[in-house]
Amino acid sequence: MKHSTFFWFVLPSAFLMLLFIALPVASVVTQSLYTAHEQVLVTVENCGPFGCKPVTSIDQEATQALNADKPLGKWAGLDIYKDRNHLAFSEVASAWVNVDGLPDFGKTLLNLPFYKAMAFTLTYTFVVTPLTIIFGFFIAVAVNSVAKALKGPTIFLTLLPFIVTPLVGSLILFWMVDARGILGTGLQWLTNNPDLSVKASTPLMWIMLMVYGIWHAAPFAFVVFYAGLQTVNSESLEAAMIDGANRWERIRYVVIPHLFPLVTFVALIQLMDNFRVFEPIVSFSAQAHATSLSYAIFNDLGGETRLLSSAAATSVLTIIGIAILLSPVLIRTYRDFSKPS
């Protein structure tokens, strides 16, 4: 392909990526370095029949003029990243010096908002991602072995969790695990504990959120792997059968190596999605037991006083976290494609 042809071919995509990805990221990084102006206060004498008293109020005109003059706010540098709601350098250093042993240090970290959210986010990501890949692969192998007459309905039922809106799907599961729901009642019967409540237990709530994450994302992995199974060389499978390989050996030595690039693709997508977990926490009303980085951003942007700088700083830390998670997979993929054929 000529360089000029390649340039015009890539130009629309590059322009859209610059407009909708690069510029917003640059804007968020910039906003994270500024903090909101303090309101301008004015003190006046309020005199009445019993004398005068000083009254302090907000000078709306001066505050609006200050915001108009410096719309980004007051320069804060990296102070927002270092405060208690984010990396909490002072609190972490104090805990490291004062606590006795790593367990106590870990408990102290989990009492800090950012590290508490990071703990659940990483746990969710590293549990849901591999299990999604494993379940998606085995579902694809199972569906690929179903008789042709049953493949259509089977594929539809398999894709149903992916078709259902995440909010609706998580609400359905939320109602099912309620003490009056079928799953909640079943757990009480199995444990012989009529007071057991998933919603009141942090470990059970974490497990339920991860179960939902796998249930919702496994169909995506299934679609990718099922499409890949259609491209497996039948001659290689027949040769393996002639050599005496059983079904598991054919899957291990023929199918899995063939699908490995797709495993990398699914892992990349799932790592990015799972690190930004948000909908299940809202739908399950689980913020008392589990918070994620995305929920922290949502929480900063909600309410009457929107903490834009805090949300921006958490967004930047989330982007950095995703980049760190993806880097090993991307480096390995680059090395595989860089090897001489």
Protein Blocks (a to p, Z undefined) as FASTA:
>chain_A
ZZklmmmmmmmmmmmmmmmmmmmmmmmmmmmmpccddddddddddddfkoccddddddfk
lmmmmmmmmmnbpcekjmmmmmmklnommlmmmmmmmmgcjklmmmmmmmpmklmmmmmm
mmmmmmmmmmmmmmmmmmmmmmmmpcfklmmmmmmmmmmmmmpgfklmmmmmmmmmpmkb
mklmmmmmmnopakbcfklpmklmmmmmmmmmmmmmmmmmmmmmmmmmmmpcfklmmmmm
mnopafklmmmmmmmmmmmmmmmmmmmmmmmmmmmgfklmmmnopmmmoccfklmmmmmm
gcjbdcfklmmmmmmmmmmmmmmmmmmmmmmmmmmmmpcZZ
